[in-house]
Each structure stands twice: as structure tokens, then as C-alpha cells.
Amino acid sequence: MGNDTQRSDLLSLMRLFVRVAFSSCIGMLSLSAHAALTCTTAGANNVINAGSISVPANPTVGATIATLAPTHLQMLCKMDSSAPVETTATLGAYFYAESAHPVAGFTDVFPTNVQSVGIRYRFNAPACNASNVPMYDWDVLLTCPVSGEVGGPYVPIDVTVITSLVVTANGPIPLGVRELTTVPLVGIAYETSDTPGSSWPQSPLYTGAASGRIVHACAINQPDASVTLPTVNSSAFSGGVGSVAGPQSFSLVFSCGSGAQVSIVLTDNTDPSNRSNVLTPTADSTAKGIGIQILNDKGAPVSFGPDSSEPFTINQWVIGRSPNGRLEVPLTARYIRTGNVVAGAIRALATFTMSYQ
């Protein structure tokens, strides 16, 4: 028990030392030539590759707009033959955002070159008892026990890093297409329990370079579009199942920036799994045998799909190139007979999701 307490105190002192050293100059950190535990890194010098990311039309602060492919790193350690001879030790691995502080209002989101878009890092290393650990304030420490025979092979410690892009302000995320080019350089430094007060840098986890397109083509002018259909007599559906009546035009209106192809998908809010072209009436509807359809600008019934901004989402359709200004998407709602008609009130709800390429 006493050794565990001493080791905990030792690592705390080492953590304090490395914080002070990092704040001044990473080049001043010393490298012990006589450590019994020696470690190196495989899989460093990564570049963030975000691809093409669609920002929601009206994003909320703190919303994750994309989770990127994980980064896999290995810390390789072995017990060498230098004195003192040991078969167990502890690696302290520091990952730190060089010359970067969290965005105002956040403790774990760091700035990128794109206005109001930040990046978050989460670290997973089972051998270090680390699960989804954030880079908090400006760094994160992974404490990893290592054991092995003296002069034996390197023991791999696997680290998986999950990065995500986060909305950091109410606005404005600029409309249009922005190139992601810069994120914080994330450095790595090691120190070991058998060499207190000494630490040494590794190649960086992330170089600070990035690639990708942040597409925020449009913002919604009206968050909720309510459409009231006219009252019709049940005799309007005398033609049988499939008869339609009471069309009512409406529009979705956006403010856009040029540079992207805009697509949209409508989702049945009452039954998100619905892939037909008839909305499911809400539970408080009293009419029976009647549904509601939405028609696109060509007069064709819209089939519903999942709430997804991914390209080629089922039943997503292309609106066209985003203008530099107002974009209006004309639609029409109407009744359609689906069975035996019972007079009453009917209500249905749909949501829409934009996608930009």
C-alpha cells in the first residue's frame, strides 16, 4: 500500500514538472540515458482528414457535426538492461495541445481555422484504464503499467483517439463552403516511474495540418412551417382508395451561401421508419381512412426517409445549387384516401434534413 501511495505522489510531481516544462519549451525536456523502462511510438504524425461535412441548417452550440475516423497509435515499451534492473514500471504519456487553449465556454474543445467550429479529442487505452478520456484544459495524462523481461521485446500499448468537430458559438458559421486546414498540433511526451523528473518528447500525435470541407450552405428562415389544409367533405374521396383532395401550397425558405449542391429528405415524425409517400396521422387524429401527402415542386408525391444528412440517403432528392441569398423550396400538402373514411380531424408531422455536397 505504501509503494502505491509513493508512486501516486511521484506521478503527481512528475505531472507538475512536465506541465511547467511544456509551458516554457518542449526542447528543454531532458532524456535519461539510464532508464530501465524505455518507450517509443508507432503511428504518430497524423493529419486530420475530415472529408466533406454538412453543417445543420441551424446548429446549436455544443452540437457535434461530425465524428471522424479513429486514429490508432501504439506506445512501445520494454525493460532494458540498464541499472536499476526492473521488470515492472509505469509509463506516463502526456498528450497536449501545443500553443492552443480551449475555446471560450468549453474545457475540451479547441479551435480550428473555421469560424465557430472546434475539435474535441477523446482517448481510449484499455491497458492504461482509459476510456473516452477527454483532453481537458490543454492536456491529458495516460498512466500505463508495463511489465516484461529484461532485454525482452517491446510491449505494445494500443491507444485509439476519437476526434469530433463541434459547434462552438451561436454563430455565425459562415454560409457556403470553408476549407478545414488547421487544427492544434497535439504533442506527445513520455516519462517513467523509474526516472522521476525526466521526460522526453515524441513525434506529435497530430501535426496540426488538416483537410476537409465544412459546408454550411443554408440557414433556416422559419424553423417551423405549419400548413393548414382546407376542410373537405368525405364525398371528395368517393373515387376510392388513392383519391386526393384539398391541396395547399407552402414553402420552406432558407438563406444560403453559394458553392454547394443542396439535397433534402423528409422524415415522418410519427413513424420515422415510414418509407411510403403518405404521412402517418398523429395519435390525436380522429379522422380515419385518410392520410396526408407532400408533393415536390414537380407535383410528385415525396417518399419519406431517415433523418440523415449523409449523401445518397434513401428518398433524399436534389434541390440544386445553393444561391448566394434566398432559397425557396415550394411544396404542396394534400389529403389522400387510404381506407374506409370516417370524418374527423387529422394531423401529421414531418421533419426535413438538408445535405450539402
C-alpha positions as CSV (number, residue, x, y, z in Angstrom):
1,M,0.0,0.0,0.0
2,G,2.9,2.3,0.9
3,N,4.5,1.8,-2.5
4,D,1.3,2.6,-4.3
5,T,0.9,5.9,-2.4
6,Q,4.6,6.8,-3.1
7,R,4.1,6.0,-6.8
8,S,0.9,8.2,-6.9
9,D,2.8,11.1,-5.3
10,L,5.7,10.6,-7.7
11,L,3.5,10.7,-10.7
12,S,1.8,13.8,-9.4
13,L,5.1,15.5,-9.0
14,M,6.2,14.3,-12.5
15,R,2.9,15.7,-13.9
16,L,3.6,19.1,-12.3
17,F,7.1,19.1,-13.7
18,V,6.1,18.3,-17.2
19,R,3.4,21.0,-17.2
20,V,6.0,23.6,-16.2
21,A,8.4,22.3,-18.8
22,F,5.8,22.3,-21.6
23,S,4.7,25.9,-20.8
24,S,8.3,27.1,-21.4
25,C,9.9,25.0,-24.1
26,I,9.5,21.4,-25.1
27,G,13.1,21.3,-26.4
28,M,14.3,21.8,-22.8
29,L,13.0,18.5,-21.6
30,S,15.7,16.0,-20.7
31,L,16.2,12.4,-21.8
32,S,17.5,10.0,-19.3
33,A,20.1,7.6,-20.8
34,H,19.7,5.1,-17.9
35,A,16.0,4.4,-17.7
36,A,15.2,0.7,-17.1
37,L,11.9,1.3,-19.0
38,T,12.3,2.7,-22.5
39,C,9.5,3.6,-24.8
40,T,8.9,4.8,-28.4
41,T,5.9,5.5,-30.6
42,A,4.4,4.0,-33.7
43,G,1.6,5.7,-35.7
44,A,2.5,9.4,-35.0
45,N,2.5,12.4,-37.3
46,N,-1.2,12.1,-38.3
47,V,-3.1,14.7,-40.3
48,I,-6.8,15.3,-39.6
49,N,-8.9,14.3,-42.7
50,A,-12.5,15.4,-42.3
51,G,-13.8,14.8,-45.8
52,S,-16.9,16.8,-46.7
53,I,-19.1,17.7,-43.7
54,S,-22.6,19.1,-43.8
55,V,-23.4,21.6,-41.0
56,P,-27.0,21.5,-39.9
57,A,-29.1,24.5,-41.1
58,N,-29.4,26.0,-37.6
59,P,-26.7,24.3,-35.5
60,T,-26.8,24.6,-31.7
61,V,-23.8,25.4,-29.5
62,G,-22.0,22.2,-28.4
63,A,-23.6,20.1,-31.2
64,T,-21.3,17.5,-32.8
65,I,-21.4,18.0,-36.5
66,A,-19.1,15.1,-37.4
67,T,-17.1,12.3,-35.7
68,L,-14.1,11.4,-37.7
69,A,-12.4,8.1,-38.3
70,P,-10.4,7.0,-35.3
71,T,-6.6,7.4,-35.0
72,H,-4.7,4.3,-33.9
73,L,-1.4,4.8,-32.1
74,Q,1.0,2.4,-30.4
75,M,3.2,3.2,-27.5
76,L,6.0,0.5,-27.5
77,C,7.8,-0.1,-24.2
78,K,10.4,-2.6,-23.0
79,M,12.6,-3.2,-19.9
80,D,16.3,-2.7,-20.9
81,S,19.4,-4.0,-19.2
82,S,20.4,-0.7,-17.7
83,A,20.5,-0.2,-13.9
84,P,18.4,-0.4,-12.0
85,V,17.2,-3.8,-13.2
86,E,13.4,-3.8,-13.1
87,T,10.7,-5.9,-14.7
88,T,7.8,-3.6,-13.9
89,A,7.4,0.2,-14.2
90,T,4.9,2.8,-15.1
91,L,4.7,4.9,-18.3
92,G,3.2,8.4,-18.0
93,A,2.2,9.5,-21.5
94,Y,1.2,13.1,-22.0
95,F,-0.8,14.3,-24.9
96,Y,-1.0,18.1,-25.1
97,A,-2.3,20.8,-27.4
98,E,0.7,22.9,-28.3
99,S,0.1,26.7,-28.3
100,A,-3.7,26.2,-28.1
101,H,-6.2,26.7,-25.3
102,P,-9.9,25.5,-25.3
103,V,-12.5,27.7,-27.0
104,A,-14.2,30.1,-24.6
105,G,-17.1,28.3,-22.9
106,F,-15.5,24.8,-23.3
107,T,-12.9,22.9,-21.4
108,D,-12.2,20.2,-24.0
109,V,-12.9,21.8,-27.4
110,F,-10.0,23.5,-29.3
111,P,-10.2,26.0,-32.2
112,T,-9.7,25.2,-35.9
113,N,-9.3,27.7,-38.7
114,V,-13.0,27.5,-39.5
115,Q,-15.0,30.1,-37.6
116,S,-17.3,28.6,-34.8
117,V,-16.1,25.1,-35.5
118,G,-13.8,23.4,-32.9
119,I,-12.3,20.0,-32.4
120,R,-12.6,17.6,-29.5
121,Y,-10.2,14.7,-28.7
122,R,-11.1,11.5,-26.7
123,F,-8.5,8.9,-25.7
124,N,-9.1,5.2,-25.2
125,A,-6.3,2.9,-24.0
126,P,-7.5,-0.3,-22.2
127,A,-4.0,-1.1,-20.9
128,C,-4.0,2.3,-19.2
129,N,-7.6,2.1,-17.8
130,A,-8.6,5.0,-20.1
131,S,-12.0,5.0,-21.7
132,N,-13.2,8.1,-23.7
133,V,-10.9,10.4,-21.6
134,P,-11.0,14.0,-22.9
135,M,-8.1,16.3,-23.4
136,Y,-9.1,18.6,-20.6
137,D,-7.8,22.2,-20.4
138,W,-4.8,21.6,-22.6
139,D,-3.5,18.1,-22.0
140,V,-4.3,14.5,-20.9
141,L,-2.2,12.0,-19.0
142,L,-2.4,8.3,-19.6
143,T,-0.8,6.2,-16.8
144,C,0.2,2.8,-18.1
145,P,1.7,-0.1,-16.1
146,V,4.3,-2.0,-18.1
147,S,5.9,-5.4,-17.3
148,G,8.3,-7.6,-19.2
149,E,11.6,-9.5,-19.0
150,V,14.8,-7.5,-19.0
151,G,16.1,-7.1,-22.6
152,G,12.8,-8.6,-23.9
153,P,10.8,-7.4,-26.9
154,Y,8.8,-4.1,-27.0
155,V,5.3,-4.4,-25.4
156,P,2.7,-2.6,-27.4
157,I,0.2,-0.3,-25.7
158,D,-2.7,0.5,-28.0
159,V,-4.3,3.9,-28.0
160,T,-7.3,4.9,-30.0
161,V,-8.1,8.6,-30.4
162,I,-11.6,9.8,-31.4
163,T,-11.9,13.3,-32.9
164,S,-15.0,15.2,-33.5
165,L,-15.9,18.6,-34.8
166,V,-18.1,20.7,-32.6
167,V,-20.2,23.9,-33.0
168,T,-18.6,26.4,-30.6
169,A,-20.8,29.5,-31.0
170,N,-24.3,30.5,-31.8
171,G,-23.0,32.0,-35.0
172,P,-22.1,32.7,-37.4
173,I,-20.6,29.6,-39.0
174,P,-20.1,31.2,-42.4
175,L,-22.6,30.2,-45.1
176,G,-21.0,28.5,-48.0
177,V,-18.0,26.2,-48.2
178,R,-15.0,26.6,-45.9
179,E,-11.8,24.6,-46.2
180,L,-10.5,23.0,-43.0
181,T,-6.7,23.4,-43.0
182,T,-5.5,23.8,-39.4
183,V,-6.1,22.2,-36.0
184,P,-3.9,22.3,-32.9
185,L,-0.7,20.4,-33.0
186,V,-1.1,17.6,-30.4
187,G,2.3,16.7,-29.0
188,I,3.4,13.6,-27.0
189,A,5.9,13.4,-24.2
190,Y,6.8,10.3,-22.1
191,E,8.2,10.0,-18.6
192,T,8.7,6.8,-16.5
193,S,8.4,6.0,-12.8
194,D,12.0,4.8,-12.6
195,T,13.3,8.2,-13.8
196,P,11.5,10.9,-11.8
197,G,11.8,14.4,-13.1
198,S,12.9,13.4,-16.6
199,S,10.7,13.3,-19.7
200,W,11.2,13.3,-23.4
201,P,9.2,14.3,-26.4
202,Q,8.0,12.0,-29.2
203,S,6.8,12.9,-32.7
204,P,3.4,14.6,-32.5
205,L,0.2,12.7,-32.5
206,Y,-1.3,15.3,-34.9
207,T,0.9,17.6,-36.9
208,G,-1.6,20.5,-36.9
209,A,-2.4,20.1,-40.6
210,A,-5.9,19.2,-41.7
211,S,-8.0,18.7,-44.8
212,G,-11.7,18.8,-45.4
213,R,-14.7,20.9,-46.4
214,I,-17.1,22.4,-43.9
215,V,-20.3,23.0,-45.8
216,H,-22.9,25.3,-44.2
217,A,-24.8,26.1,-47.3
218,C,-28.1,27.3,-45.8
219,A,-29.8,28.6,-42.7
220,I,-33.5,28.1,-42.0
221,N,-35.5,31.3,-42.1
222,Q,-38.6,29.7,-40.5
223,P,-37.9,26.9,-38.0
224,D,-41.4,25.6,-38.1
225,A,-43.6,25.5,-41.3
226,S,-47.2,25.0,-40.3
227,V,-49.7,24.1,-43.1
228,T,-53.5,24.2,-42.6
229,L,-55.4,22.2,-45.1
230,P,-58.9,23.3,-46.1
231,T,-62.0,21.4,-44.7
232,V,-63.3,19.0,-47.2
233,N,-66.4,16.7,-47.4
234,S,-66.0,13.0,-47.2
235,S,-67.7,12.8,-50.6
236,A,-64.4,14.2,-52.1
237,F,-63.0,10.8,-51.7
238,S,-65.7,8.9,-53.5
239,G,-63.3,7.7,-56.1
240,G,-61.9,5.1,-53.6
241,V,-58.5,4.5,-52.1
242,G,-56.0,6.8,-53.6
243,S,-58.5,9.7,-54.1
244,V,-56.9,13.1,-53.2
245,A,-58.4,16.4,-52.2
246,G,-57.7,19.8,-50.5
247,P,-54.2,20.7,-51.9
248,Q,-52.5,23.6,-50.1
249,S,-49.2,25.1,-51.3
250,F,-46.4,26.2,-48.9
251,S,-42.7,26.7,-49.0
252,L,-39.5,26.1,-47.0
253,V,-37.4,29.2,-47.1
254,F,-33.6,29.4,-46.5
255,S,-30.8,31.9,-46.6
256,C,-27.8,30.4,-48.4
257,G,-24.3,30.9,-49.4
258,S,-23.1,29.7,-52.9
259,G,-20.9,26.8,-53.6
260,A,-22.8,23.6,-52.7
261,Q,-25.3,21.2,-54.1
262,V,-28.3,21.1,-51.8
263,S,-30.3,18.0,-51.1
264,I,-33.2,17.3,-48.7
265,V,-35.0,14.4,-47.2
266,L,-38.3,14.5,-45.3
267,T,-38.9,12.2,-42.4
268,D,-42.3,11.0,-40.9
269,N,-42.0,12.3,-37.4
270,T,-44.8,9.9,-36.1
271,D,-43.2,6.9,-37.7
272,P,-39.6,7.5,-38.7
273,S,-39.4,4.1,-40.3
274,N,-42.1,5.1,-42.9
275,R,-40.7,4.9,-46.4
276,S,-44.0,5.4,-48.2
277,N,-45.4,8.7,-49.6
278,V,-48.2,9.0,-47.1
279,L,-47.6,10.6,-43.6
280,T,-48.8,8.7,-40.6
281,P,-51.6,10.5,-38.7
282,T,-50.7,11.5,-35.1
283,A,-52.3,9.7,-32.2
284,D,-54.7,12.6,-31.6
285,S,-56.2,12.5,-35.1
286,T,-59.9,11.4,-35.2
287,A,-60.4,11.0,-39.0
288,K,-60.0,7.5,-40.3
289,G,-59.0,6.2,-43.7
290,I,-57.2,9.5,-44.6
291,G,-53.6,10.4,-44.8
292,I,-51.5,13.4,-45.9
293,Q,-49.1,13.6,-48.7
294,I,-46.4,16.2,-49.5
295,L,-45.7,16.9,-53.2
296,N,-42.4,18.4,-54.5
297,D,-42.2,21.3,-57.0
298,K,-42.9,19.0,-59.9
299,G,-46.2,17.8,-58.3
300,A,-44.9,14.3,-57.5
301,P,-45.6,12.8,-54.0
302,V,-42.5,12.8,-51.8
303,S,-41.5,9.4,-50.2
304,F,-40.1,9.7,-46.7
305,G,-36.7,8.7,-45.5
306,P,-34.4,8.7,-42.4
307,D,-33.3,11.8,-40.5
308,S,-29.8,11.8,-42.1
309,S,-27.6,14.3,-43.9
310,E,-25.4,11.6,-45.4
311,P,-25.2,11.6,-49.2
312,F,-27.5,9.2,-51.1
313,T,-29.8,8.8,-48.1
314,I,-32.9,6.8,-49.2
315,N,-35.6,9.1,-50.6
316,Q,-33.4,12.1,-50.5
317,W,-33.7,14.4,-53.5
318,V,-31.6,17.1,-55.0
319,I,-32.8,20.7,-54.9
320,G,-29.9,22.2,-56.9
321,R,-27.0,24.5,-56.4
322,S,-27.2,26.8,-53.4
323,P,-27.7,30.5,-54.4
324,N,-26.0,33.4,-52.7
325,G,-29.1,34.5,-50.9
326,R,-32.7,33.3,-50.6
327,L,-33.6,29.7,-51.5
328,E,-37.3,28.8,-51.6
329,V,-38.4,25.1,-51.8
330,P,-42.0,25.0,-53.0
331,L,-44.1,22.1,-51.7
332,T,-47.8,21.1,-51.5
333,A,-49.7,19.2,-48.9
334,R,-53.0,17.3,-49.6
335,Y,-55.3,14.7,-48.3
336,I,-55.3,11.1,-49.7
337,R,-57.7,8.3,-49.0
338,T,-56.1,5.2,-47.5
339,G,-59.2,3.2,-46.4
340,N,-62.7,3.4,-45.2
341,V,-63.4,7.1,-44.5
342,V,-64.6,8.3,-41.1
343,A,-65.0,12.1,-40.8
344,G,-62.9,13.9,-38.2
345,A,-59.7,15.9,-37.8
346,I,-56.3,14.8,-39.0
347,R,-52.8,16.0,-38.1
348,A,-49.4,14.8,-39.3
349,L,-45.8,15.9,-38.6
350,A,-42.7,15.8,-40.8
351,T,-39.2,17.0,-40.4
352,F,-36.6,17.7,-43.0
353,T,-32.8,17.3,-43.1
354,M,-30.6,19.1,-45.5
355,S,-27.4,17.7,-47.1
356,Y,-24.7,19.7,-48.9
357,Q,-22.1,18.4,-51.3
